Amino acid sequence: MPSTNLPFGDVLSESFSFVFNRLGLFFHLVTIPWILSLALRVGGAALSDGSPAAVLAEKAVDVLPTVMFMVAWMRLVLLGPERIGRLPGLGWSARETRFFVHLLQIAGITFLLVAAFVLTVGAIDTEQLRAGAPDPDLARREAMAAPLGTGFIVSALLALRVSFGLGASAVDVPFTPRLSWAYSRGNAWTIIGMLFLIFIINAIATTVSAIFPLSLLRGLGADGAAVVTWTVMILVSYGGAAIAATAQALIFRRLTGWREGAPLAPPA
């Protein structure tokens, strides 16, 4: 039966323990998406000038291997390892397309606001900031971007609340953000807080995984420090994606009472 009270601590601890207890399966499922994301990062660094537009384009394309991994991981959580299907990264099916469309419905506006914010602020002259000189152009751009930043925060919170519905798309259950909203009544801030905490932990872990190897390899004078750093950083980022996907799948099952082959109970 659907749960009317989502236990914050139970779902959070179950999400972390599920991933860390299945690290072998994680490496099996993440290998090809990980390689694809790394290739995109290396290719982007070689072909682009590092402009905000180029970085945004790279991140937009990188969503595709992430989707393939998340679909497989959510199926692992909800259906078990024997029902994962094709190894993620070996192909793209109608299931991934439905998942991707559902993701756009949830977070498309958020991504557009981020893109608009980054393009509006543009590059920042760090040398001028260190010198303490006023930059009227930067101040103007920041004033223009402030409403976009506010819109991003609001849209991100709304996206977090309804993102658990992606679990339905992973197991071929028709679902919409409107249904996610209805099923999450009474648990909205629990869902937002839980997923926000996971993403913050992932951001910190990814940052640390980037700083430590980069500093170590540069100190040793090793070649290819950037590639090694990207390799570690992308893997840690996928680990965070696995934890978030686990939490979303568990929330979906708890709030809807989903069982394979049975119709969903209506929301309370």
C-alpha positions in Angstrom: 0.0 0.0 0.0 1.2 3.6 -0.6 3.0 5.1 2.4 1.5 8.3 3.9 4.7 9.1 5.9 8.1 8.9 4.2 10.8 8.2 6.8 13.7 10.5 6.0 16.4 8.6 7.8 15.3 5.1 6.7 15.2 6.0 3.0 18.5 7.9 3.2 20.4 5.1 4.9 18.9 2.4 2.7 20.0 4.4 -0.4 23.6 4.7 0.7 23.8 1.1 1.9 22.2 -0.3 -1.3 24.9 1.3 -3.4 27.9 0.5 -1.1 26.7 -3.1 -0.8 26.6 -3.5 -4.5 29.9 -1.9 -5.7 30.6 -4.8 -8.0 27.3 -4.3 -9.8 27.9 -0.5 -9.8 31.3 -0.9 -11.6 29.7 -3.4 -14.1 26.9 -1.0 -15.0 28.8 2.3 -14.9 31.8 1.3 -17.0 30.6 2.2 -20.5 28.7 5.4 -19.5 31.8 6.4 -17.5 34.0 5.9 -20.5 31.5 7.9 -22.7 31.4 10.8 -20.2 35.2 10.8 -20.0 35.5 10.9 -23.8 33.1 13.8 -23.9 35.2 15.7 -21.3 38.5 15.0 -23.0 37.0 15.8 -26.5 35.4 19.0 -25.2 38.6 20.2 -23.7 40.5 19.5 -26.9 37.9 21.0 -29.3 36.4 23.9 -27.4 37.8 27.1 -26.0 36.3 26.6 -22.6 33.6 29.2 -23.1 30.4 28.9 -21.1 28.4 28.0 -24.2 30.8 25.1 -25.0 30.7 23.8 -21.4 26.9 23.9 -21.4 26.8 22.0 -24.7 29.1 19.3 -23.3 27.0 18.9 -20.2 23.8 18.7 -22.3 25.3 15.8 -24.3 26.6 14.1 -21.2 23.0 13.7 -20.0 22.6 10.8 -22.5 25.1 8.3 -20.9 23.8 9.4 -17.5 20.3 8.5 -18.5 21.4 5.1 -19.7 23.1 4.4 -16.4 20.2 5.7 -14.3 17.6 3.6 -16.1 19.6 0.4 -15.5 20.3 1.3 -11.9 16.7 2.1 -11.1 15.6 -1.2 -12.6 18.2 -2.9 -10.4 16.6 -1.3 -7.3 13.0 -2.0 -8.3 13.2 -5.3 -10.2 16.5 -6.9 -9.3 19.7 -7.7 -11.2 18.1 -10.2 -13.5 15.8 -7.6 -15.0 18.2 -4.9 -15.8 18.3 -5.7 -19.5 20.9 -4.5 -21.9 24.2 -3.2 -20.4 23.9 0.6 -20.2 25.9 2.2 -23.0 25.4 -0.6 -25.6 22.3 0.9 -27.1 19.4 3.3 -26.8 15.8 2.0 -26.6 12.3 3.4 -26.3 12.6 3.1 -22.5 15.5 5.5 -22.4 13.6 7.8 -24.7 10.6 7.9 -22.3 12.9 8.4 -19.4 14.7 11.2 -21.1 11.4 12.9 -22.0 10.2 12.6 -18.4 13.5 14.1 -17.3 13.0 17.1 -19.6 9.5 17.6 -18.2 10.9 17.6 -14.7 14.2 19.5 -15.1 14.1 21.1 -18.5 13.2 24.6 -17.2 15.8 24.3 -14.6 18.5 23.6 -17.1 17.4 26.4 -19.4 17.5 28.8 -16.4 21.0 27.6 -15.5 22.1 28.1 -19.1 20.6 31.6 -19.3 22.3 32.5 -15.9 25.7 31.2 -17.1 25.5 33.0 -20.4 24.3 36.2 -18.9 27.1 36.4 -16.2 29.7 35.2 -18.7 33.4 34.9 -17.9 34.7 36.7 -14.9 38.1 38.4 -14.9 39.8 37.0 -11.8 42.8 39.3 -12.1 40.5 42.3 -11.8 38.8 40.8 -8.8 42.1 40.2 -7.1 43.1 43.8 -7.7 39.9 45.0 -6.1 39.0 47.2 -9.0 35.3 47.9 -9.6 33.8 46.2 -12.6 30.6 48.0 -13.7 30.0 45.5 -16.5 30.2 42.6 -14.1 27.8 44.4 -11.7 25.4 45.0 -14.6 25.5 41.3 -15.6 25.0 40.1 -12.1 21.9 42.4 -11.7 20.5 41.0 -14.9 21.2 37.4 -13.8 19.7 37.8 -10.3 16.1 37.0 -11.4 17.4 34.0 -13.3 19.1 32.7 -10.1 15.9 33.1 -8.1 13.9 31.2 -10.8 16.5 28.5 -10.8 16.2 27.9 -7.1 12.5 27.7 -7.2 12.4 25.4 -10.3 15.1 23.2 -8.8 13.1 22.7 -5.6 10.0 21.8 -7.6 12.1 19.4 -9.8 13.5 17.6 -6.7 9.9 17.1 -5.4 8.6 15.3 -8.5 11.9 13.7 -9.6 11.0 10.3 -7.9 8.6 9.7 -10.8 11.5 8.8 -12.9 11.4 5.4 -11.2 8.1 4.8 -13.0 9.7 5.5 -16.4 12.5 3.1 -15.6 10.0 0.2 -15.1 7.7 1.2 -18.0 4.9 2.6 -15.9 3.2 5.6 -17.4 3.7 8.5 -15.0 3.8 12.3 -15.1 5.1 15.1 -12.9 1.4 15.9 -12.0 1.1 12.4 -10.6 4.4 12.8 -8.7 3.0 16.0 -7.2 -0.2 14.2 -6.1 1.6 11.2 -4.6 4.1 13.4 -2.7 1.5 15.5 -0.8 2.5 15.6 2.8 6.1 14.5 2.1 7.3 17.3 -0.2 9.9 18.8 2.1 11.1 15.4 3.1 11.8 14.4 -0.5 13.4 17.8 -1.3 15.6 17.7 1.8 16.6 14.1 1.2 17.6 14.6 -2.4 19.2 18.0 -1.8 21.4 16.4 0.9 22.5 13.6 -1.4 23.4 16.1 -4.2 25.3 18.3 -1.7 27.3 15.3 -0.5 27.9 14.3 -4.1 29.1 17.8 -5.0 31.5 17.9 -2.0 32.8 14.4 -2.8 33.3 15.2 -6.5 35.1 18.4 -5.6 37.5 16.6 -3.2 38.0 13.8 -5.8 39.1 16.5 -8.3 41.3 18.6 -6.1 43.3 15.8 -4.4 44.6 13.8 -7.5 45.2 17.0 -9.4 47.3 18.5 -6.7 49.2 15.3 -6.1 50.0 14.6 -9.8 51.0 18.2 -10.5 53.3 18.1 -7.5 54.9 15.0 -8.9 55.2 16.6 -12.3 53.2 13.8 -13.9 51.8 14.2 -17.4 48.1 13.7 -18.0 47.1 15.1 -14.6 43.9 16.5 -16.0 42.7 13.3 -17.6 43.4 11.3 -14.4 41.5 13.9 -12.4 38.5 13.8 -14.8 38.5 10.0 -14.6 38.2 10.0 -10.8 35.9 12.9 -10.7 33.4 11.5 -13.2 33.4 8.1 -11.4 32.6 9.7 -8.1 29.9 11.8 -9.8 28.3 8.6 -11.1 28.4 7.1 -7.6 26.4 10.1 -6.4 24.0 9.6 -9.3 23.5 6.0 -8.2 22.6 7.0 -4.7 20.2 9.7 -5.9 18.6 7.2 -8.3 18.3 4.6 -5.5 16.5 7.2 -3.3 14.2 8.2 -6.1 13.3 4.6 -6.8 12.7 3.8 -3.1 10.5 6.9 -2.8 8.5 5.9 -5.8 7.9 2.4 -4.4 7.0 3.7 -1.0 4.7 6.5 -2.0 2.8 4.6 -4.7 2.9 1.1 -3.3 4.1 -0.1 -6.7 4.3 -3.8 -7.4 5.2 -5.2 -10.8 2.0 -6.2 -12.7 -0.4 -4.5 -10.3 -2.1 -1.2 -11.1 -1.1 1.8 -9.0 -3.3 2.7 -6.1 -4.7 6.2 -6.4 -2.9 9.0 -4.5 -4.4 9.9 -1.1 
